[in-house]
Amino acid sequence: MPETDQSVSPAKPLASATVAGNECVIDAQNLSLTFETGDGPVHALSEVNLSVGAGDFVSFIGPSGCGKTTLLRVIADLEQPTDGSITVNGVSAHEARLNRAYGYVFQAASLYPWRNIARNVALPLEIMGLSRSERRERVQRNLELVNLAGFAKKFPWQLSGGMQQRASIARALAVEPALLLMDEPFGALDEIVRDHLNEQLLKLWDKTSKTVVFVTHSIPEAVFLSTRIVVMSPRPGRIIDVIDTSLPRDRDLDIRETPEFLDIAHRVREGLRQGHSYEG
């Protein structure tokens, strides 16, 4: 497949998002998904072609209902496509789920209120049958990664919303996946906390070299975090543009004032506008 145009220019409809150089972690080919409902079929995704390379930070952005979360759930084997194919780490999405190939961070932290933070993070490890010493070591290491080392014995209701989401990220990392799937994890937080967590997430990504797929509604968030941005149209979800960013890996919030950042944000915005021409 041809590589996508990396210049910052008005968006053009693209059939696919391809990987250049990196080992392919996710590969979706002509992927479509239609939900059958009492009111008739709902076409959620249409002919999505997408490849994600190892170590990439890829954001899906598009209007509400465009299929961003549905596509993430297909990658996670939480939804099954009605047409086309998808592989994760070279195997089916179902096999990858059984292999615990990914960690999943939901929109809400989804922590059990009767378990302290350490025991919440340890829950998937208990399910996996790991020894108590191994669970303890992984919990401690991943709480340190998200700067919650001193909060292991606290309960979720004693933590702020941002801290709860960091605990949720630690829980996803505890299974030691190479792939992290994140469904708008900071969407419900105020802008100040969100900015802070964006910076922390970039540092975490840099430390761990995980492959990250991230769903967002925020253009600044997508541009700030990503190595590649996948712009999607309103339902049925199609890929309208794929933007490779050349922002330095080590960056802080000040980069949002630079011409390069603003040019990329403009291209994302133009892609979202163009996407509405597909609606209907």
MARKOLZA-937267 format. One record per residue (C-alpha): residue number from 1; residue in one letter; x, y, z. Coordinates in nm, 2 decimals. Example, Ala and Ser with C-alpha at 12.3 -4.5 7.8 and 13.67 -1.06 7.14 Angstrom:
# residues 2
+-------+------+--------+--------+--------+
: numar : dolo :     xx :     yy :     zz :
+-------+------+--------+--------+--------+
:     1 :    A :   1.23 :  -0.45 :   0.78 :
:     2 :    S :   1.37 :  -0.11 :   0.71 :
+-------+------+--------+--------+--------+
//
This chain:
# residues 280
+-------+------+--------+--------+--------+
: numar : dolo :     xx :     yy :     zz :
+-------+------+--------+--------+--------+
:     1 :    M :   0.00 :   0.00 :   0.00 :
:     2 :    P :   0.12 :   0.36 :  -0.06 :
:     3 :    E :   0.23 :   0.56 :   0.24 :
:     4 :    T :   0.01 :   0.84 :   0.35 :
:     5 :    D :   0.11 :   1.20 :   0.27 :
:     6 :    Q :   0.30 :   1.34 :   0.57 :
:     7 :    S :   0.28 :   1.70 :   0.46 :
:     8 :    V :   0.04 :   1.93 :   0.64 :
:     9 :    S :  -0.22 :   2.00 :   0.38 :
:    10 :    P :  -0.60 :   1.99 :   0.34 :
:    11 :    A :  -0.73 :   1.65 :   0.43 :
:    12 :    K :  -0.81 :   1.40 :   0.15 :
:    13 :    P :  -1.02 :   1.08 :   0.19 :
:    14 :    L :  -0.79 :   0.78 :   0.24 :
:    15 :    A :  -0.87 :   0.42 :   0.20 :
:    16 :    S :  -0.61 :   0.31 :   0.45 :
:    17 :    A :  -0.36 :   0.40 :   0.72 :
:    18 :    T :  -0.03 :   0.21 :   0.66 :
:    19 :    V :   0.28 :   0.16 :   0.87 :
:    20 :    A :   0.62 :   0.24 :   0.74 :
:    21 :    G :   0.92 :   0.07 :   0.91 :
:    22 :    N :   0.77 :  -0.04 :   1.24 :
:    23 :    E :   0.65 :  -0.40 :   1.31 :
:    24 :    C :   0.28 :  -0.42 :   1.25 :
:    25 :    V :   0.08 :  -0.47 :   1.58 :
:    26 :    I :  -0.27 :  -0.40 :   1.45 :
:    27 :    D :  -0.38 :  -0.47 :   1.09 :
:    28 :    A :  -0.74 :  -0.42 :   0.98 :
:    29 :    Q :  -0.85 :  -0.49 :   0.63 :
:    30 :    N :  -1.18 :  -0.37 :   0.47 :
:    31 :    L :  -1.33 :  -0.39 :   0.82 :
:    32 :    S :  -1.70 :  -0.31 :   0.85 :
:    33 :    L :  -1.95 :  -0.35 :   1.13 :
:    34 :    T :  -2.33 :  -0.33 :   1.12 :
:    35 :    F :  -2.54 :  -0.36 :   1.43 :
:    36 :    E :  -2.89 :  -0.52 :   1.38 :
:    37 :    T :  -3.15 :  -0.33 :   1.59 :
:    38 :    G :  -3.52 :  -0.33 :   1.63 :
:    39 :    D :  -3.53 :  -0.01 :   1.42 :
:    40 :    G :  -3.32 :  -0.16 :   1.14 :
:    41 :    P :  -2.94 :  -0.20 :   1.08 :
:    42 :    V :  -2.70 :   0.06 :   1.22 :
:    43 :    H :  -2.38 :   0.09 :   1.01 :
:    44 :    A :  -2.11 :   0.17 :   1.26 :
:    45 :    L :  -1.79 :   0.11 :   1.06 :
:    46 :    S :  -1.74 :   0.10 :   0.68 :
:    47 :    E :  -1.44 :  -0.05 :   0.50 :
:    48 :    V :  -1.17 :   0.06 :   0.75 :
:    49 :    N :  -0.82 :  -0.02 :   0.66 :
:    50 :    L :  -0.57 :   0.05 :   0.93 :
:    51 :    S :  -0.22 :  -0.06 :   1.04 :
:    52 :    V :  -0.06 :   0.04 :   1.37 :
:    53 :    G :   0.31 :  -0.01 :   1.42 :
:    54 :    A :   0.50 :  -0.11 :   1.73 :
:    55 :    G :   0.57 :   0.18 :   1.96 :
:    56 :    D :   0.32 :   0.41 :   1.79 :
:    57 :    F :   0.09 :   0.64 :   1.98 :
:    58 :    V :  -0.22 :   0.65 :   1.75 :
:    59 :    S :  -0.53 :   0.86 :   1.83 :
:    60 :    F :  -0.88 :   0.81 :   1.68 :
:    61 :    I :  -1.07 :   1.14 :   1.65 :
:    62 :    G :  -1.41 :   1.21 :   1.51 :
:    63 :    P :  -1.76 :   1.33 :   1.60 :
:    64 :    S :  -1.97 :   1.15 :   1.86 :
:    65 :    G :  -2.11 :   0.83 :   1.72 :
:    66 :    C :  -1.85 :   0.80 :   1.44 :
:    67 :    G :  -1.74 :   0.46 :   1.55 :
:    68 :    K :  -1.41 :   0.55 :   1.73 :
:    69 :    T :  -1.49 :   0.34 :   2.04 :
:    70 :    T :  -1.65 :   0.07 :   1.83 :
:    71 :    L :  -1.32 :   0.03 :   1.64 :
:    72 :    L :  -1.13 :   0.02 :   1.96 :
:    73 :    R :  -1.37 :  -0.25 :   2.09 :
:    74 :    V :  -1.32 :  -0.45 :   1.77 :
:    75 :    I :  -0.94 :  -0.44 :   1.83 :
:    76 :    A :  -1.01 :  -0.57 :   2.18 :
:    77 :    D :  -1.24 :  -0.84 :   2.06 :
:    78 :    L :  -1.53 :  -0.68 :   2.25 :
:    79 :    E :  -1.72 :  -0.64 :   1.92 :
:    80 :    Q :  -1.70 :  -0.86 :   1.61 :
:    81 :    P :  -1.69 :  -0.72 :   1.26 :
:    82 :    T :  -1.95 :  -0.82 :   1.01 :
:    83 :    D :  -1.71 :  -0.79 :   0.72 :
:    84 :    G :  -1.33 :  -0.77 :   0.66 :
:    85 :    S :  -1.06 :  -0.89 :   0.90 :
:    86 :    I :  -0.84 :  -0.78 :   1.18 :
:    87 :    T :  -0.52 :  -0.92 :   1.35 :
:    88 :    V :  -0.35 :  -0.81 :   1.67 :
:    89 :    N :   0.02 :  -0.92 :   1.70 :
:    90 :    G :  -0.03 :  -1.14 :   1.40 :
:    91 :    V :  -0.32 :  -1.34 :   1.54 :
:    92 :    S :  -0.70 :  -1.29 :   1.55 :
:    93 :    A :  -0.83 :  -1.03 :   1.79 :
:    94 :    H :  -1.00 :  -1.32 :   1.98 :
:    95 :    E :  -0.67 :  -1.50 :   2.02 :
:    96 :    A :  -0.49 :  -1.18 :   2.12 :
:    97 :    R :  -0.75 :  -1.13 :   2.40 :
:    98 :    L :  -0.70 :  -1.48 :   2.53 :
:    99 :    N :  -0.33 :  -1.41 :   2.52 :
:   100 :    R :  -0.38 :  -1.09 :   2.72 :
:   101 :    A :  -0.20 :  -0.90 :   2.45 :
:   102 :    Y :  -0.35 :  -0.56 :   2.55 :
:   103 :    G :  -0.45 :  -0.35 :   2.85 :
:   104 :    Y :  -0.78 :  -0.16 :   2.83 :
:   105 :    V :  -0.85 :   0.17 :   3.00 :
:   106 :    F :  -1.22 :   0.27 :   2.99 :
:   107 :    Q :  -1.38 :   0.61 :   3.00 :
:   108 :    A :  -1.46 :   0.57 :   3.37 :
:   109 :    A :  -1.19 :   0.44 :   3.61 :
:   110 :    S :  -1.42 :   0.14 :   3.70 :
:   111 :    L :  -1.25 :   0.07 :   4.03 :
:   112 :    Y :  -1.42 :  -0.14 :   4.29 :
:   113 :    P :  -1.50 :   0.08 :   4.59 :
:   114 :    W :  -1.46 :  -0.20 :   4.85 :
:   115 :    R :  -1.10 :  -0.27 :   4.73 :
:   116 :    N :  -0.81 :  -0.04 :   4.81 :
:   117 :    I :  -0.60 :   0.08 :   4.52 :
:   118 :    A :  -0.34 :  -0.19 :   4.55 :
:   119 :    R :  -0.61 :  -0.46 :   4.54 :
:   120 :    N :  -0.78 :  -0.30 :   4.24 :
:   121 :    V :  -0.46 :  -0.30 :   4.05 :
:   122 :    A :  -0.40 :  -0.66 :   4.15 :
:   123 :    L :  -0.74 :  -0.79 :   4.04 :
:   124 :    P :  -0.64 :  -0.90 :   3.69 :
:   125 :    L :  -0.33 :  -1.06 :   3.84 :
:   126 :    E :  -0.54 :  -1.26 :   4.08 :
:   127 :    I :  -0.75 :  -1.38 :   3.79 :
:   128 :    M :  -0.44 :  -1.48 :   3.61 :
:   129 :    G :  -0.33 :  -1.69 :   3.91 :
:   130 :    L :   0.00 :  -1.51 :   3.98 :
:   131 :    S :   0.16 :  -1.57 :   4.31 :
:   132 :    R :   0.12 :  -1.32 :   4.59 :
:   133 :    S :   0.48 :  -1.20 :   4.57 :
:   134 :    E :   0.45 :  -1.15 :   4.19 :
:   135 :    R :   0.13 :  -0.96 :   4.23 :
:   136 :    R :   0.28 :  -0.74 :   4.50 :
:   137 :    E :   0.59 :  -0.66 :   4.29 :
:   138 :    R :   0.38 :  -0.57 :   3.98 :
:   139 :    V :   0.14 :  -0.36 :   4.18 :
:   140 :    Q :   0.42 :  -0.16 :   4.34 :
:   141 :    R :   0.61 :  -0.12 :   4.01 :
:   142 :    N :   0.30 :   0.01 :   3.82 :
:   143 :    L :   0.18 :   0.24 :   4.09 :
:   144 :    E :   0.52 :   0.40 :   4.08 :
:   145 :    L :   0.50 :   0.44 :   3.71 :
:   146 :    V :   0.18 :   0.64 :   3.74 :
:   147 :    N :   0.30 :   0.83 :   4.05 :
:   148 :    L :   0.07 :   0.67 :   4.30 :
:   149 :    A :   0.32 :   0.48 :   4.51 :
:   150 :    G :   0.20 :   0.64 :   4.83 :
:   151 :    F :  -0.17 :   0.56 :   4.77 :
:   152 :    A :  -0.17 :   0.18 :   4.76 :
:   153 :    K :  -0.38 :   0.15 :   5.08 :
:   154 :    K :  -0.63 :   0.43 :   4.99 :
:   155 :    F :  -0.98 :   0.35 :   4.86 :
:   156 :    P :  -1.10 :   0.49 :   4.53 :
:   157 :    W :  -1.34 :   0.73 :   4.70 :
:   158 :    Q :  -1.04 :   0.89 :   4.88 :
:   159 :    L :  -0.88 :   0.98 :   4.54 :
:   160 :    S :  -0.95 :   1.25 :   4.29 :
:   161 :    G :  -1.09 :   1.16 :   3.95 :
:   162 :    G :  -0.75 :   1.20 :   3.79 :
:   163 :    M :  -0.58 :   0.98 :   4.05 :
:   164 :    Q :  -0.85 :   0.72 :   3.99 :
:   165 :    Q :  -0.78 :   0.72 :   3.62 :
:   166 :    R :  -0.41 :   0.68 :   3.69 :
:   167 :    A :  -0.49 :   0.38 :   3.91 :
:   168 :    S :  -0.70 :   0.24 :   3.62 :
:   169 :    I :  -0.39 :   0.28 :   3.39 :
:   170 :    A :  -0.17 :   0.10 :   3.64 :
:   171 :    R :  -0.42 :  -0.19 :   3.65 :
:   172 :    A :  -0.41 :  -0.21 :   3.27 :
:   173 :    L :  -0.03 :  -0.20 :   3.27 :
:   174 :    A :  -0.01 :  -0.47 :   3.54 :
:   175 :    V :  -0.08 :  -0.75 :   3.30 :
:   176 :    E :   0.24 :  -0.63 :   3.11 :
:   177 :    P :   0.08 :  -0.59 :   2.77 :
:   178 :    A :   0.27 :  -0.45 :   2.47 :
:   179 :    L :  -0.05 :  -0.27 :   2.36 :
:   180 :    L :  -0.25 :  -0.02 :   2.56 :
:   181 :    L :  -0.61 :   0.06 :   2.44 :
:   182 :    M :  -0.75 :   0.38 :   2.59 :
:   183 :    D :  -1.11 :   0.50 :   2.54 :
:   184 :    E :  -1.13 :   0.87 :   2.62 :
:   185 :    P :  -0.98 :   0.82 :   2.97 :
:   186 :    F :  -0.95 :   1.19 :   3.05 :
:   187 :    G :  -1.28 :   1.31 :   2.88 :
:   188 :    A :  -1.46 :   1.37 :   3.20 :
:   189 :    L :  -1.18 :   1.56 :   3.37 :
:   190 :    D :  -1.13 :   1.94 :   3.39 :
:   191 :    E :  -0.89 :   2.10 :   3.15 :
:   192 :    I :  -0.61 :   2.16 :   3.41 :
:   193 :    V :  -0.61 :   1.80 :   3.53 :
:   194 :    R :  -0.64 :   1.67 :   3.17 :
:   195 :    D :  -0.34 :   1.87 :   3.06 :
:   196 :    H :  -0.14 :   1.73 :   3.36 :
:   197 :    L :  -0.24 :   1.37 :   3.28 :
:   198 :    N :  -0.16 :   1.42 :   2.91 :
:   199 :    E :   0.20 :   1.51 :   3.01 :
:   200 :    Q :   0.22 :   1.22 :   3.25 :
:   201 :    L :   0.09 :   0.98 :   2.98 :
:   202 :    L :   0.35 :   1.09 :   2.73 :
:   203 :    K :   0.62 :   1.03 :   2.99 :
:   204 :    L :   0.48 :   0.69 :   3.07 :
:   205 :    W :   0.47 :   0.60 :   2.70 :
:   206 :    D :   0.83 :   0.71 :   2.66 :
:   207 :    K :   0.93 :   0.50 :   2.96 :
:   208 :    T :   0.75 :   0.18 :   2.86 :
:   209 :    S :   0.77 :   0.20 :   2.48 :
:   210 :    K :   0.41 :   0.06 :   2.47 :
:   211 :    T :   0.20 :   0.08 :   2.15 :
:   212 :    V :  -0.10 :   0.30 :   2.24 :
:   213 :    V :  -0.43 :   0.34 :   2.07 :
:   214 :    F :  -0.62 :   0.64 :   2.21 :
:   215 :    V :  -0.98 :   0.76 :   2.15 :
:   216 :    T :  -1.05 :   1.13 :   2.20 :
:   217 :    H :  -1.28 :   1.41 :   2.10 :
:   218 :    S :  -1.02 :   1.68 :   2.16 :
:   219 :    I :  -0.80 :   1.81 :   1.87 :
:   220 :    P :  -0.53 :   1.96 :   2.10 :
:   221 :    E :  -0.51 :   1.63 :   2.30 :
:   222 :    A :  -0.48 :   1.42 :   1.98 :
:   223 :    V :  -0.21 :   1.64 :   1.83 :
:   224 :    F :  -0.02 :   1.67 :   2.16 :
:   225 :    L :  -0.01 :   1.29 :   2.23 :
:   226 :    S :   0.02 :   1.12 :   1.90 :
:   227 :    T :   0.27 :   1.00 :   1.65 :
:   228 :    R :  -0.03 :   0.94 :   1.41 :
:   229 :    I :  -0.38 :   1.08 :   1.41 :
:   230 :    V :  -0.67 :   0.89 :   1.24 :
:   231 :    V :  -0.95 :   1.12 :   1.15 :
:   232 :    M :  -1.29 :   0.95 :   1.12 :
:   233 :    S :  -1.62 :   1.05 :   0.95 :
:   234 :    P :  -1.96 :   1.05 :   1.10 :
:   235 :    R :  -2.14 :   0.72 :   1.10 :
:   236 :    P :  -2.07 :   0.49 :   0.93 :
:   237 :    G :  -1.72 :   0.54 :   1.05 :
:   238 :    R :  -1.47 :   0.58 :   0.77 :
:   239 :    I :  -1.10 :   0.69 :   0.78 :
:   240 :    I :  -1.09 :   1.03 :   0.63 :
:   241 :    D :  -0.73 :   1.12 :   0.69 :
:   242 :    V :  -0.42 :   0.98 :   0.86 :
:   243 :    I :  -0.17 :   1.24 :   0.98 :
:   244 :    D :   0.18 :   1.14 :   1.08 :
:   245 :    T :   0.32 :   1.40 :   1.32 :
:   246 :    S :   0.69 :   1.49 :   1.35 :
:   247 :    L :   0.67 :   1.65 :   1.69 :
:   248 :    P :   0.96 :   1.56 :   1.92 :
:   249 :    R :   0.90 :   1.27 :   2.15 :
:   250 :    D :   1.01 :   1.47 :   2.45 :
:   251 :    R :   0.76 :   1.76 :   2.45 :
:   252 :    D :   0.57 :   1.97 :   2.69 :
:   253 :    L :   0.25 :   2.17 :   2.67 :
:   254 :    D :   0.43 :   2.48 :   2.54 :
:   255 :    I :   0.46 :   2.30 :   2.20 :
:   256 :    R :   0.09 :   2.37 :   2.15 :
:   257 :    E :   0.18 :   2.73 :   2.06 :
:   258 :    T :   0.42 :   2.64 :   1.78 :
:   259 :    P :   0.34 :   2.68 :   1.41 :
:   260 :    E :   0.39 :   2.31 :   1.35 :
:   261 :    F :   0.14 :   2.21 :   1.62 :
:   262 :    L :  -0.11 :   2.46 :   1.49 :
:   263 :    D :  -0.07 :   2.34 :   1.13 :
:   264 :    I :  -0.13 :   1.98 :   1.23 :
:   265 :    A :  -0.44 :   2.09 :   1.44 :
:   266 :    H :  -0.57 :   2.28 :   1.13 :
:   267 :    R :  -0.54 :   1.97 :   0.92 :
:   268 :    V :  -0.73 :   1.76 :   1.17 :
:   269 :    R :  -1.00 :   2.02 :   1.19 :
:   270 :    E :  -1.02 :   2.03 :   0.81 :
:   271 :    G :  -1.05 :   1.65 :   0.80 :
:   272 :    L :  -1.34 :   1.66 :   1.05 :
:   273 :    R :  -1.52 :   1.92 :   0.84 :
:   274 :    Q :  -1.47 :   1.72 :   0.53 :
:   275 :    G :  -1.59 :   1.41 :   0.70 :
:   276 :    H :  -1.94 :   1.56 :   0.73 :
:   277 :    S :  -1.97 :   1.55 :   0.35 :
:   278 :    Y :  -2.00 :   1.17 :   0.39 :
:   279 :    E :  -2.29 :   1.19 :   0.64 :
:   280 :    G :  -2.62 :   1.04 :   0.53 :
+-------+------+--------+--------+--------+
//
